[in-house]
Amino acid sequence: MQPTPWYKNFWPWFLIFFPLAAIVGCITLLITAIGNGPDMVVDDYYKKGKAINLELSKFEKAKALYLHGELAVTNDRVSFKFTKGDSSNVSALKVSFYHRTIKAHDFEAILTANANKEFTALLENYTEGAYSIFVEPIDKTWKLKENITLPTVETVLVTPNYK
């Protein structure tokens, strides 16, 4: 009786399968890990720290000017009106809406003053959800911040709160 060749038997293939599966799994994991690196790593921590300190000084300047305002956002319009502080030299405002979880939903609006000293702009379509909003003049000398959920029906008090 002639013995069958090794490749026609069950046990050699059974013993080869597990090490081969481990090698394929390791290669797949390695390719996935290399292709999906972390996005939050900053190359220059010192420059990033200086930028954060500059941002905090903008909030402090708004606090020193005692700036407060009311923001109203409807489906197609955003308006801002100062309620306290010296806002006489402000000609236009930039309002930045940063979605809390999805960067693709972030948007900005440039608000211009009207005769009632109210700053308004028309909005394009936006995604509903939780946003952090930043109000600053065009020259970026100070900054106000507030967290809101869009759409909102009531006006929101915006203060120089950086927390």
Phi, psi and chi 1 to 4 in degrees:
 res  aa     phi    psi   chi1   chi2   chi3   chi4
   1 MET       -  131.9  175.9  166.1  162.5      -
   2 GLN   -84.9  127.1 -168.1   75.2  -52.1      -
   3 PRO   -71.1  145.8   19.4  -24.3      -      -
   4 THR   -76.3  149.1   59.6      -      -      -
   5 PRO   -64.7  156.1   -6.1   10.5      -      -
   6 TRP   -61.6  -34.2   69.5  -89.2      -      -
   7 TYR   -74.6   -7.8   54.0   85.8      -      -
   8 LYS   -97.2    1.0  -70.8 -171.7  177.9 -179.5
   9 ASN   -96.9  155.5  -69.9  -40.6      -      -
  10 PHE   -73.8  -46.1  168.1   75.6      -      -
  11 TRP   -65.0  -38.5  -73.1  108.9      -      -
  12 PRO   -62.2  -40.4  -23.0   30.6      -      -
  13 TRP   -68.2  -36.2  -68.3  111.9      -      -
  14 PHE   -63.4  -42.1 -179.9   76.5      -      -
  15 LEU   -73.3  -28.1  -65.3  174.5      -      -
  16 ILE   -79.3  -30.2  -68.5  172.7      -      -
  17 PHE   -59.3  -48.7  171.8   74.7      -      -
  18 PHE   -66.4  -46.1  -69.2  106.4      -      -
  19 PRO   -63.2  -36.9  -21.5   30.2      -      -
  20 LEU   -65.6  -40.6 -168.6   60.8      -      -
  21 ALA   -64.3  -38.4      -      -      -      -
  22 ALA   -65.1  -40.3      -      -      -      -
  23 ILE   -65.3  -44.8  -68.5  170.1      -      -
  24 VAL   -63.4  -42.1  169.4      -      -      -
  25 GLY   -62.4  -41.7      -      -      -      -
  26 CYS   -64.5  -43.0  -72.8      -      -      -
  27 ILE   -64.3  -42.6  -69.0  171.7      -      -
  28 THR   -62.4  -44.7  -55.9      -      -      -
  29 LEU   -63.7  -40.4 -174.2   62.6      -      -
  30 LEU   -64.7  -44.1 -174.5   64.9      -      -
  31 ILE   -64.5  -41.0  -70.0  170.8      -      -
  32 THR   -64.3  -42.6  -56.7      -      -      -
  33 ALA   -67.3  -38.7      -      -      -      -
  34 ILE   -70.1  -38.9  -70.2  172.0      -      -
  35 GLY   -77.3  -18.8      -      -      -      -
  36 ASN  -122.7   64.1  -62.3  -36.6      -      -
  37 GLY   -74.3  166.6      -      -      -      -
  38 PRO   -69.5  141.9   23.6  -30.9      -      -
  39 ASP   -91.6  -16.2  -67.5  -27.3      -      -
  40 MET   -91.2    3.9  -63.2  179.2   60.0      -
  41 VAL   -76.7  130.2  175.3      -      -      -
  42 VAL  -108.9  133.2  178.0      -      -      -
  43 ASP   -72.9  -42.6  -70.2  -22.8      -      -
  44 ASP  -116.9   93.8 -167.3   -7.9      -      -
  45 TYR   -66.6  -32.2  -66.8  100.6      -      -
  46 TYR   -65.4  -47.1 -179.6   71.2      -      -
  47 LYS   -63.6  -39.1  -77.1 -175.6 -178.8  177.6
  48 LYS   -63.9  -40.1 -172.2   72.2  172.2  169.9
  49 GLY   -64.9  -39.7      -      -      -      -
  50 LYS   -65.3  -37.7  -75.0  176.0   66.6  174.8
  51 ALA   -66.3  -37.9      -      -      -      -
  52 ILE   -65.1  -42.2  -70.8  170.7      -      -
  53 ASN   -63.2  -36.6  -71.6  -20.4      -      -
  54 LEU   -64.8  -41.6 -179.7   63.5      -      -
  55 GLU   -61.8  -43.3  -72.6  -66.8  -48.0      -
  56 LEU   -64.2  -34.3  -66.6  177.7      -      -
  57 SER   -67.8  -28.8   68.2      -      -      -
  58 LYS   -67.2  -39.8  -70.3  179.7 -178.1 -178.8
  59 PHE   -65.9  -39.3  -69.9  113.3      -      -
  60 GLU   -64.3  -37.3  -66.6  -61.0  -35.3      -
  61 LYS   -66.1  -41.6  176.7  142.7 -173.1 -155.9
  62 ALA   -63.9  -36.1      -      -      -      -
  63 LYS   -68.2  -38.3 -164.8  178.4  -79.8 -173.6
  64 ALA   -67.0  -34.2      -      -      -      -
  65 LEU   -79.9   -5.2  -66.7  171.1      -      -
  66 TYR    55.7   47.3 -157.1   63.3      -      -
  67 LEU   -86.6  128.8  -65.5  172.1      -      -
  68 HIS  -140.5  152.7  -68.2   76.5      -      -
  69 GLY  -157.8  171.2      -      -      -      -
  70 GLU  -115.4  130.3  -68.6  179.7  -14.5      -
  71 LEU  -111.9  131.3 -178.9   77.9      -      -
  72 ALA  -124.0  128.4      -      -      -      -
  73 VAL  -124.3  120.6 -179.1      -      -      -
  74 THR  -108.3 -168.7   60.8      -      -      -
  75 ASN   -64.1  -33.9  -71.5  -22.5      -      -
  76 ASP  -130.0    9.3   60.3  -13.1      -      -
  77 ARG  -145.7  143.3 -175.2  173.1 -179.9 -100.9
  78 VAL  -125.8  137.6   59.8      -      -      -
  79 SER  -139.0  148.4   64.9      -      -      -
  80 PHE  -137.3  135.1 -176.6   83.3      -      -
  81 LYS  -134.7  130.1 -175.0  168.9 -172.4  163.2
  82 PHE   -71.3  134.3  -74.7  101.1      -      -
  83 THR  -106.0  -25.4   55.8      -      -      -
  84 LYS  -144.7  156.2  -64.3  179.2 -176.4  173.9
  85 GLY    96.8  170.0      -      -      -      -
  86 ASP   -90.7  107.0  179.8   24.5      -      -
  87 SER  -121.1   23.7   60.7      -      -      -
  88 SER   -69.9  -28.0   58.5      -      -      -
  89 ASN   -96.8   14.0   58.9   -8.0      -      -
  90 VAL   -95.2  121.3  178.2      -      -      -
  91 SER  -100.7  -28.9   60.0      -      -      -
  92 ALA  -153.4  155.2      -      -      -      -
  93 LEU  -124.6  149.8  -65.6  173.5      -      -
  94 LYS  -111.6  122.5 -179.3  176.2   98.2  170.6
  95 VAL  -110.5  120.8 -179.9      -      -      -
  96 SER  -107.4  129.1  -56.5      -      -      -
  97 PHE  -108.4  115.5  -66.3   81.8      -      -
  98 TYR  -111.7  115.8  -65.5  104.7      -      -
  99 HIS   -66.0  142.1 -165.1  -86.8      -      -
 100 ARG   -71.9  -24.0  -64.1 -145.8 -171.6  127.2
 101 THR  -125.2  -26.9   56.2      -      -      -
 102 ILE  -121.2  109.7  -55.5  169.8      -      -
 103 LYS   -61.9  -28.6 -174.6  174.4  174.9   61.4
 104 ALA   -66.5  -17.8      -      -      -      -
 105 HIS   -91.3   -0.4  -64.0  -41.6      -      -
 106 ASP   -67.8  146.0  -63.6   -8.3      -      -
 107 PHE  -155.1  166.0   63.9   97.4      -      -
 108 GLU  -131.4  158.4  -67.3  179.6  -14.2      -
 109 ALA  -141.9  138.9      -      -      -      -
 110 ILE   -99.7  118.7  -57.4  -64.8      -      -
 111 LEU  -100.6  131.9  -75.8   63.6      -      -
 112 THR  -111.7  152.5   54.5      -      -      -
 113 ALA   -79.0  145.0      -      -      -      -
 114 ASN  -112.2 -171.6   59.5   20.2      -      -
 115 ALA   -66.8  -24.0      -      -      -      -
 116 ASN   -87.5   10.8  -62.6  -29.0      -      -
 117 LYS    58.6   35.3  -64.6 -170.3  178.1 -176.8
 118 GLU  -112.4  136.9 -176.2  176.6   -7.3      -
 119 PHE   -97.6  126.7  -64.0   84.6      -      -
 120 THR  -135.7  158.5   58.6      -      -      -
 121 ALA  -159.2  155.0      -      -      -      -
 122 LEU   -89.6  143.7  -65.0  176.3      -      -
 123 LEU  -107.7  144.9  -71.7  179.8      -      -
 124 GLU   -85.7 -179.0  -64.4 -178.5   18.9      -
 125 ASN   -59.6  137.7  -65.9  -23.5      -      -
 126 TYR  -132.8  163.2   60.0   85.0      -      -
 127 THR   -91.0  134.0  -54.6      -      -      -
 128 GLU   -67.1  149.1  -63.1  178.8    0.3      -
 129 GLY   151.6 -171.3      -      -      -      -
 130 ALA   -87.6  130.1      -      -      -      -
 131 TYR  -130.4  150.4  -73.0   86.4      -      -
 132 SER  -102.3  126.5  -66.4      -      -      -
 133 ILE  -111.3  143.5   56.8  129.4      -      -
 134 PHE  -124.5  127.5  -67.5   92.7      -      -
 135 VAL  -111.6  127.1  179.2      -      -      -
 136 GLU  -149.0  153.9   59.1 -173.6  -27.9      -
 137 PRO   -72.4  170.1   27.3  -33.9      -      -
 138 ILE   -63.1  -34.1  -64.1  -60.6      -      -
 139 ASP   -80.1   -2.1   62.5   -0.4      -      -
 140 LYS    58.1   40.5  -61.4 -178.6 -179.8 -177.2
 141 THR   -87.0  -26.5   54.3      -      -      -
 142 TRP  -142.1  172.1   50.1  -97.6      -      -
 143 LYS  -152.5  140.6 -171.8  179.1  -88.1 -166.1
 144 LEU  -117.7  152.6  -57.5  173.7      -      -
 145 LYS  -141.9  146.0  176.0 -172.3 -176.4  -87.9
 146 GLU  -157.6  153.6 -166.8   59.1   50.4      -
 147 ASN  -103.4  130.5  -64.9  -37.4      -      -
 148 ILE  -138.2  166.1   64.1  171.2      -      -
 149 THR  -118.3  124.8  -58.3      -      -      -
 150 LEU  -100.1  144.0  -64.6  180.0      -      -
 151 PRO   -78.4  156.3   29.4  -32.5      -      -
 152 THR  -128.0  147.1 -179.3      -      -      -
 153 VAL   -99.9  -25.3  -69.7      -      -      -
 154 GLU  -102.6  163.2   68.0 -104.0   -4.3      -
 155 THR   -77.3  152.4   59.1      -      -      -
 156 VAL  -115.9  130.8  178.0      -      -      -
 157 LEU   -77.3  125.6 -179.4   64.6      -      -
 158 VAL  -112.3  127.9 -178.3      -      -      -
 159 THR  -128.5  169.1   61.0      -      -      -
 160 PRO   -78.1   54.2   24.9  -30.2      -      -
 161 ASN   -96.6  119.5  178.0   17.3      -      -
 162 TYR  -104.7   11.6   52.8   83.5      -      -
 163 LYS   -92.5      -  -65.9 -179.8  178.6  147.8
